Amino acid sequence: ALVRGTSLILSQDLGLRQLHPRCELFLANNLEECSKAESFGKLSAAQLGRILRREDLKVDREETVLEAVLRWHQCMERGRDAGALLQHVDFGSMSRLSLKELFRLSESLGSFGKDLQVEIEDGLKGHVSDMRWRPRRRCLRHWWPDLGAKRQSHHIVAGGPQPGEGPDQLGAHHHLSSIVYHGGSLYIGDMTNGRLVKWPIGAKQGEILLQESNNRQQLCVETFAVGRDGTCYLMDPEKSVWSVKDGQCARVFEAKEKNRLEGFEGGNFPGIVDLKCSPAGELYVADKGRTRIQKVNNKELIPMTPSSKTSLSFHAWTFVISQDDSIYISDAAGDRILKFNGQGNGIVVVDCAAVGIRPTDMALHGNDVYISDMQRGSIWKKCSDEVALMEIANPANHGGIFRIDVDPVDGALFILHGSTVSHWGPPPKFRCDHL
């Protein structure tokens, strides 16, 4: 990179015009690497402008282009020239996370920073849920309002296009299959094959933790939860809850006694239908016809949502526990996302019905809510600091019901659709360590 960058400067100075195309093509193909070389800062504004406006410029993300301009600007404190080069940066192709971080950094860049802020504000205005928008770069084929533009929208991390029973396959699409991401692995309830699979990210195949057909307790993989230490929680046909760890099963909660105390006999009782673990590892259950969330505490159940008819009522498709132990509920009865605090007080976080969304599965990253939409077969995101919803992914249609989860560290999204789990994101983040 250093040699080629210097060659472009020398070819200009010595009038060796036949070298210009080769040198510029090399820089266009290797912009990120070349921009880190000392000689990169010696390029003229005209030379760099010609490279940045090339249609065949090869980058993995638009952030790389701006990082190159900023490195060039910092080498010699260019002001007006650097501002003009911002016209060659497609700010609308950058992720929202990058634009917000960049706005903060721009405040220390003087007059150039003010030019930068104008472009950033225009870029943020373009981050609306308009899937017809296309990036300027030919190499950045995929764009989503939240993730920005990338060469590749997603890649498969579990299963594959061909369903099957093998250790490197998942069964055909089943609307009751589900996934949980925990500790670098995906836990997949493969309903078609009747098994619970642990699939480490980057692995070629998964490990079968439980097979419905050969476990004595008849545990079902339709719904499950994963604790902090990797313990899995599942239910038997009587809705009792069991823990599974290292091949050993232990009963956590007995359903018969619970139902007797609540006045229900036999099989006609509104038993436990969903399980979730909080980030702290505490187990929660949805029961009473999906109208109540309770926490398991020493084999006792503590109601966490109000049962009063005057309070916010719901029919929980699913629910998620946040870091502060708030409970987020995907309400199938009202097509909305509800949030209850530890005292049982609830609010409407997202009115999905108002924008024609049917929420099914849901995941959290901080206070941002990801929603699987069965109406349109897409994934939406509600940022805590934004009013509007954004459509951030649109997997191939498999009945419109997708199971999702999020990496709590970087916000990457995992989507179970068909016989595959795909990995979307995380959003590109602006990097310029020398600023």
Secondary structure, 3 states (H helix, E strand, C coil): CHHHHHHHHHHHHCCCHHHHHHHHHHHHHCHHHHCCCHHHHHCCHHHHHHHHCCCCCCCCCCHHHHHHHHHHHHHHCCCHHHHHHHHHCCHHHCCHHHHHHHHHHHCCCHHHHHHHHHHHHHHHHCCCCCCCCCCCCCCCCEEECCCEEECCCEEEEEECCCCCCCCCCCCCCCCCCEEEEECCEEEEEECCCCEEEEEECCCCCCEEEEEHHHCCCCCEEEEEEECCCCCEEEECCCCCEEEEECCEEEEEECHHHHHHHCCCCCCCCCCCCEEEECCCCCEEEEECCCCEEEEEECCEEEECCCCCCCCCCCCEEEEEECCCCCEEEEECCCCEEEEECCCCCEEEEECHHHHCCCEEEEEEECCEEEEEECCCCEEEEECCCCCCCEEEECCCCCCCCCEEEECCCCCCEEEEECCEEEEECCCCCCCCCCC
